[in-house]
């Protein structure tokens, strides 16, 4: 969905800005799991602190990302039967996942510098602050 045009409008249908952030979800999940091992539902709720809206952090998208991270050996999971309810998967970060988290932080830092440079030139060009 494109944030500029609302529901029903897909980003690929126009030249607007609202690029999807699904790929950014992976380092966010890794960082959340670095804090502590947790269940998928808690991860879905915690993604809000990174600016993900409910439509972006829907359960299907989050669990697809967790499954992909687990297939790549970046996250591990096991069934947690300690609670009174049904068994739930407990996700934890692997050492390989922590390495990738550090690599993401470096890449984001580099991209942030590039974006800040672009915005500074843009503001100079258009006289904005």
N, C-alpha and C positions, 0 to 999 in steps of 0.2 A: 504494500500500500504506500502511496505517496502522501507524505504529511501535508503537502501544499494543496492537494486537491481532494483529500478526504477518502472515505471508504469507497470501494468499488473501482478506484483509479489505481492502476498499476504503474510503477515507476518506469517500466520499459515502454510505456505508451506515449511518453512525451519527453521533452528535454528539460524537465524541471529538476530541482535539487533534491530531494528526499531520499538519497541513496540508502539502501537497506543496511542495517547494522547487525545482521545475523552472525556474520563472521566475528565481530567484536564480542559476541556472547562467549566464545570459547575462552579467551583470557580472563574474562570476568568469572566464569565458572571455576577456572583453575585457581584464581585468587581467593574466591570464597571457600574452596576446598582446602586451600593452604591454611586458612584460619582454623578450620575444624572439619572433621568428617560429618556429613549430614545426609539427609534424605532429599529426594528430588523436589518434593513439595516445598521444603524450606528454601531450596535453591531458587525455585521459581519466585517466591516472595522476596528473596534477597536481591534479585536482579533489578528490582525497582530502584535501589540506591545508585545504580549505574545509568539510570535514565530509561530503562526499558519499560515500555507500556505493556499492559496486559495482552494486547494483540501481538506484540513482538515476542513476549516471553510466555507464549501459550504452552501448555504442557507438552504437546506434540513436538514443538520446536526444541524445547529444553531437553526432553528425553532423547530425541534424535542426536543432539549434540553430545549428550552424556554417553550414548551408545558408541558414537564415533570416537570420542576420546578414550573410551574403554578399549575399543578394538585396536587403537593405536598404542595402547599400553601406558597412557598418560594418566588414567584414572582406573581405580579398581573398585569393585563393589561386591557386597555379600548380602545375603538376606538377614535382616534384623528381626528376630522374633521376641525381643525382650519386652516389647510393649504389650498392653492388654488387647490390642486389636489385631488385625491381620498383619502378616509379615510384610515388611517394606525393605527396599534396597537401601543400604547405607553406602554412600560413595566416599572415597578417600583419594587424595592425591598421591601419585607414585613419584619416586625420585626423577623419573623421566619427565613427568608432568611439571615438576618444579623447575627443571632445566628449561622447558619450553616457556614457562611463565616468565622466567628471566629474559629469554629471547624476545618474547612479546613486549616486555617493558622497554627493551632497547629499541625495538622497531617503532613503538608508539612514540618514544621520545624523539627519534629521528623525524618521524612524520609530523609531529607537533611543531618542530622547528620549521619544517618546510611550509606548513600551513600558516604559522605565524608570519613568516616572511611574505607569503602571498597576501595575507590580510593587510600587512603594513604597506605593501606596494599598492594594493587596491585602494586603501584609504588615502594615500598620497595622490593617486590618480583622480579620485572623485572628491577629494577635500573633506573626507569624513574622519571622525575620530574613532 
